[in-house]
Structure formats: structure tokens, C-alpha cells
Amino acid sequence: QVLLVESGGGLVQAGDSLRLSCAASGRTVSTYAMGWFRQAPGKEREFVAALRRSGGSTYYADSVKGRFTISRDNAKNTVYLQMNNLKPEDTAVYYCAAAPLFRTVVVVADAYDYWGQGTQVTVSS
């Protein structure tokens, strides 16, 4: 089992950058596929980015491709989401999640067994 705690959210202006962190405890993040999801008010939770263990393959939603980068620091047992050129439509609660490595599809929420509590990101225009 792994416990995930997100941090780094806040209120920024359009065009700014933020880096979200997801600190894991209990087990190392290298033994999971890690993902970021977000949920805006009145909308369903949506996939943002994911990182596999094997080969370090990364996946991104089309809406964030080229602006967001997911990475992992195994020594710190932490996963990051670097968000650049933020837009008002990026406003949401961002969740970190961990999925067993045997899950072949990591771009859907159902693949993930462990979730953090979320961190709010608000982008003003």
C-alpha cells in the first residue's frame, strides 16, 4: 500500500508555471505507474499525465501536451507535474495516483488503486 500527498497548488495568472509534487510513503513510487488527474467543478475527473516504470514511458492528455511534464525522483520517492503556460481551463483539483505495474492502460482512473487528497490549482485570466 502507498500513501500519496500532493502539494504545490495555488492561485496563478495565465501564462505562469507551477510544479506539483506528490510525495509517497509506504512503498516506493518506482514500483508503480504514477498518474496525475484533475477535476474541475461540475466536471468528471480527467486524465492529465502518466509515467510508467518500465522504460519511463510517459503519456499526456492532448490538452496539456507540450505544456506539462511528469517526472519522478526515486531517491525522494516523489512524482512531479511541471505545468507551464497555464491557462484558465487548467483550473481544477489535481490528484496524484498510483497504479500496479501490471495494468496495461494507465490513462484511465480505473487503473489506479491509490489516490492522494488533491491540491487546488486556480488560473486567473
C-alpha positions as CSV (number, residue, x, y, z in Angstrom):
1,Q,0.0,0.0,0.0
2,V,1.2,3.5,-0.7
3,L,0.1,6.9,0.8
4,L,0.2,9.9,-1.6
5,V,0.2,13.5,-0.5
6,E,0.1,16.3,-3.1
7,S,1.4,19.8,-2.7
8,G,2.3,22.8,-4.8
9,G,-1.1,24.1,-5.9
10,G,-2.1,27.7,-5.7
11,L,-3.5,30.7,-7.5
12,V,-1.6,31.9,-10.5
13,Q,-2.2,34.0,-13.6
14,A,-2.5,32.7,-17.1
15,G,0.9,32.0,-18.6
16,D,2.5,31.3,-15.2
17,S,4.1,28.0,-14.2
18,L,3.6,25.7,-11.2
19,R,5.2,22.5,-10.1
20,L,3.0,20.0,-8.3
21,S,4.6,17.4,-6.0
22,C,3.3,14.0,-5.0
23,A,5.2,12.5,-2.0
24,A,4.7,8.8,-1.5
25,S,5.2,6.8,1.7
26,G,4.7,3.1,2.4
27,R,6.2,1.9,-0.9
28,T,8.5,3.4,-3.5
29,V,7.0,5.1,-6.5
30,S,9.3,3.1,-8.7
31,T,7.1,0.1,-8.1
32,Y,4.0,1.8,-9.5
33,A,2.9,3.5,-12.6
34,M,2.1,7.1,-11.5
35,G,-0.5,9.4,-12.8
36,W,-2.0,12.8,-12.4
37,F,-5.7,13.5,-12.9
38,R,-7.7,16.7,-12.4
39,Q,-11.3,17.5,-11.7
40,A,-12.9,20.9,-12.3
41,P,-16.2,21.9,-10.7
42,G,-19.1,20.2,-12.3
43,K,-16.9,18.0,-14.4
44,E,-15.7,14.4,-14.3
45,R,-12.2,13.6,-13.2
46,E,-10.0,13.6,-16.3
47,F,-6.6,12.1,-17.1
48,V,-3.7,14.6,-17.3
49,A,-0.4,12.6,-17.4
50,A,1.1,9.3,-16.5
51,L,4.5,7.7,-16.1
52,R,5.3,4.0,-16.3
53,R,8.2,2.4,-14.5
54,S,9.5,0.3,-17.4
55,G,11.3,2.5,-19.9
56,G,9.9,5.6,-18.3
57,S,7.2,5.9,-20.9
58,T,5.0,9.0,-20.5
59,Y,1.5,9.8,-21.6
60,Y,-0.3,13.1,-21.7
61,A,-3.7,14.4,-22.4
62,D,-3.9,16.3,-25.7
63,S,-4.9,19.4,-23.7
64,V,-1.7,19.6,-21.8
65,K,0.8,18.1,-24.2
66,G,3.8,20.4,-24.7
67,R,3.0,22.3,-21.6
68,F,3.0,19.8,-18.8
69,T,5.8,17.3,-17.9
70,I,5.5,14.4,-15.5
71,S,8.7,13.2,-13.8
72,R,9.8,11.0,-10.9
73,D,12.6,11.3,-8.3
74,N,13.0,7.8,-6.9
75,A,15.5,9.0,-4.3
76,K,12.9,11.3,-2.9
77,N,10.0,8.9,-3.6
78,T,8.2,11.8,-5.2
79,V,6.5,12.4,-8.5
80,Y,6.2,15.8,-10.1
81,L,4.0,17.6,-12.5
82,Q,5.6,20.6,-14.1
83,M,2.9,22.9,-15.5
84,N,4.0,25.7,-17.8
85,N,2.0,28.3,-19.7
86,L,-1.1,27.7,-17.5
87,K,-4.5,28.5,-18.9
88,P,-7.7,29.3,-17.1
89,E,-9.1,26.0,-18.3
90,D,-6.4,24.2,-16.3
91,T,-8.2,25.3,-13.1
92,A,-9.1,22.2,-11.1
93,V,-8.2,20.0,-8.2
94,Y,-5.2,17.9,-9.2
95,Y,-4.8,14.4,-7.9
96,C,-1.9,12.1,-7.8
97,A,-2.5,8.3,-8.2
98,A,-0.6,5.0,-8.2
99,A,-1.4,2.0,-10.3
100,P,0.0,-1.5,-10.2
101,L,2.6,-2.1,-12.9
102,F,0.5,-5.0,-14.5
103,R,-2.2,-2.5,-15.6
104,T,-1.6,-2.0,-19.3
105,V,-3.7,1.1,-19.6
106,V,-2.7,4.0,-17.4
107,V,-4.7,6.8,-18.9
108,V,-8.0,6.0,-17.1
109,A,-8.8,6.5,-13.5
110,D,-10.0,2.9,-13.0
111,A,-6.4,1.7,-13.5
112,Y,-5.3,3.4,-10.2
113,D,-5.7,1.9,-6.8
114,Y,-4.3,4.7,-4.6
115,W,-5.1,8.4,-4.7
116,G,-3.9,11.5,-2.9
117,Q,-6.3,14.1,-1.4
118,G,-5.8,16.6,-4.2
119,T,-4.3,20.1,-4.5
120,Q,-6.2,23.1,-5.9
121,V,-4.8,24.9,-8.9
122,T,-6.5,28.1,-9.9
123,V,-5.5,30.0,-13.0
124,S,-6.9,33.5,-13.5
125,S,-7.2,35.2,-16.8
